[in-house]
C-alpha cells in the first residue's frame, strides 16, 4: 500500500542543519527498508499560486487555497505492507523532522 506523509509546519524557515541530518538519516532508513518512493520539501504558502479553470474560468491568484497558522512544508511517499507499519513510519518521521506529520493512504 502507498501512503503520503505530509509534514505540518508553523515556521517559514528551512529546517536547521541538525534537523536536516535527522531527516536524511530517516530517508536512508526508509530506502534501506524498502519503504522509500520519494520525498520533497516545499516552499511556504507565500510562493503558491492557486488556479481554478473549472468550466473554463481561467482564474489564478497568489497564495494557497487555505489561510492557516500551519502549512505543509514537505512530504514523503512511502510503501508499507499495513496501516500499522505506515503509522510507525509516520511516528518516526515526525521525530526525525521535529514537526507534526499527517498520514493518508493512497486511493486504490
Secondary structure, 3 states (H helix, E strand, C coil): CEEEEEEEECCCCCCCHHHHHHHHHHHHHHHHCCCEEEEEECCCHHHCEEEECHHHCCEEEECCCCCCCCEEEEEEEEECCCHHHHHHHHHHHHHHHCCEEEEEECCC
